[in-house]
Amino acid sequence: MNCERSRLREEGRLCSRGLMRLRLRSVFAQGEGSCNVVDEESASGLAERAAAEGQGSSTEPNAYETEELLSMYLGLHFPLSGSKENVPPIVDHADAPVHGLRFPQRVAELLLSLEPVRTNGRALDVGCAVGGASFELAKSFDHVEAFDFSENFIATAKRIQSGEEVRFDVPVEGDIAEEASVVLEPGVDASAMGRVHFFRGDACALSDYAVGRGGFGTFDGVVMANLLCRLPNPSSAIRALPKIVNEGGVVVIVTPFTWLEEFTPRNKWLGGFHDPASQTPSKEIMESVGFAKIHEEQMPLVIREHRRKYQYIVSEATGWRKER
């Protein structure tokens, strides 16, 4: 089984119940690079279609290739979008959760704040989706490799990178949507964007990329945002990290730990059940492959379904420094 294809197809189905990977994909995911925490109701009308796609073969379309999910990810990755059209990311109200905006940028900023040792000035965004974190990393790193399994996400990231005006729909109510243009973060200029290399890739192939993909190389910093809990074998992605991270480099892993057997076999979960032998399997794996935990925080994110409904997700964000 291609683990990344399976993750995206299944995560897309779950996302559509209430999102988004990401998922992503994670997720945000990888696809968002991302996994997403969702409720059981859907205001988007995507659930049934995405569920059907999730049961199909690898030749059938998945939810991450739809325009609806692309628009959702563009809104998540570029929250300044719509400022020209006066379309805010969150309806103005008391105690609005604006602290949950800029999730991809905050993931990148966390990596930078942990001060990875600079060996070659290169960073990696695993499950980059449409590139919000990738562009933020490029403001501080000399080169960024960024990949996602979704062809649509990668193609859109490249369009943004080229300077093309990218427009997308912001859901308002029912069939009503407002069109917005992508607006980048301050400091993300043509020079920064030019330091990013986007390609379609598979998180479960990290080990193969380390030895067989020309130009992939090693990295001072790596981000994996809302990804692990949608992989059939998440430990395999973690165990590949020593091959690609330079000594003194830092990995930031962000995940809501939404373990479900329909995505990840229970014996592959990194937590989510009582195990007298191990209460922190992800920590134990990271330490066993030469990383020391240097940071932990709770990182919220907000994903818009429509003007009056949002997903509020709290992921755990940890930082790990390679010691050997």
VENZI-V124437 format. One record per backbone hydrogen bond with DSSP energy under -1.0 kcal/mol. CO is the residue of the C=O (numbers start at 1). NH is the residue of the N-H. E is the energy in kcal/mol with one decimal. If there is no record, write none. Layout:
BEGIN
co = [CO,CO]
nh = [NH,NH]
e = [E,E]
END
This chain:
BEGIN
co = [2,3,4,5,6,7,8,9,10,11,12,14,15,15,23,24,24,25,26,26,26,27,28,28,28,28,29,29,29,33,34,34,46,47,48,49,50,53,57,62,63,66,67,68,69,70,71,72,73,74,78,80,82,93,96,97,98,100,102,103,104,105,106,107,108,109,110,112,121,121,122,122,123,124,125,128,131,132,133,134,137,137,143,144,145,146,147,147,148,150,151,152,153,154,155,156,157,158,159,160,166,168,170,172,173,176,176,178,180,181,185,187,189,190,192,193,195,197,199,202,203,205,206,208,209,213,219,220,221,222,223,224,226,227,228,233,234,235,238,240,241,241,244,246,248,249,250,251,252,253,254,255,257,260,260,265,266,275,280,281,282,283,284,285,286,287,290,290,292,295,297,299,301,303,306,309,309,311,313,315,316,317,318,319,319,320,321,322]
nh = [6,7,8,9,10,11,12,13,14,15,16,17,18,19,25,23,29,34,25,29,30,24,22,23,24,26,31,32,34,30,22,26,50,51,52,53,54,56,60,65,66,70,71,72,73,74,75,76,77,78,81,83,87,96,98,100,101,302,106,107,108,109,110,111,112,113,114,115,142,143,220,221,145,223,147,131,135,136,137,138,140,141,123,197,125,199,127,128,201,154,155,156,157,158,159,160,161,162,164,163,182,180,178,307,176,172,173,170,168,82,188,189,193,194,195,196,144,146,148,205,206,209,210,212,213,216,246,250,124,252,126,254,35,230,231,236,238,239,241,243,244,245,219,249,117,322,222,320,224,318,226,316,259,263,264,268,269,278,284,285,286,287,288,289,291,290,323,324,321,319,317,315,313,311,309,305,306,303,301,299,255,297,253,294,295,251,292,248]
e = [-2.2,-2.2,-2.5,-2.3,-2.5,-3.2,-2.4,-1.2,-1.9,-3.3,-1.7,-1.7,-1.8,-3.6,-9.9,-9.9,-3.7,-9.9,-2.2,-4.7,-1.7,-2.2,-1.1,-9.9,-7.4,-5.8,-1.8,-2.7,-9.8,-2.9,-1.9,-4.4,-2.8,-2.8,-2.1,-2.1,-2.2,-1.3,-1.7,-2.3,-1.5,-1.9,-2.6,-1.8,-2.4,-2.4,-2.1,-1.8,-2.9,-1.9,-2.1,-1.7,-3.1,-1.4,-2.5,-1.9,-1.7,-1.6,-2.5,-2.1,-2.0,-2.6,-2.1,-1.9,-2.0,-2.3,-1.2,-1.6,-1.6,-1.6,-2.8,-1.3,-2.5,-2.4,-1.9,-2.3,-2.6,-1.4,-2.6,-1.8,-1.9,-2.1,-2.3,-3.0,-2.6,-2.0,-1.7,-2.3,-1.6,-2.0,-2.7,-2.1,-2.6,-2.1,-1.7,-2.4,-2.4,-1.8,-1.7,-1.5,-2.9,-3.0,-2.4,-1.3,-3.0,-2.6,-1.4,-3.3,-2.7,-1.2,-2.0,-1.5,-2.7,-1.9,-1.7,-1.7,-2.6,-2.5,-1.1,-2.0,-1.1,-2.7,-2.0,-2.8,-1.5,-2.0,-3.0,-2.3,-2.0,-2.9,-2.5,-2.6,-2.1,-1.8,-1.8,-1.3,-1.6,-2.7,-1.6,-1.3,-1.5,-1.7,-2.8,-2.6,-2.2,-2.8,-2.1,-2.2,-2.5,-2.6,-2.9,-3.0,-1.5,-1.7,-2.7,-2.8,-1.3,-1.0,-2.2,-2.4,-2.5,-2.4,-2.0,-1.3,-2.3,-1.4,-3.1,-1.1,-2.7,-1.9,-3.1,-2.6,-2.5,-3.2,-1.6,-2.6,-2.0,-2.2,-2.4,-3.6,-2.2,-2.2,-2.3,-2.6,-1.2,-2.7,-2.6,-2.4]
END
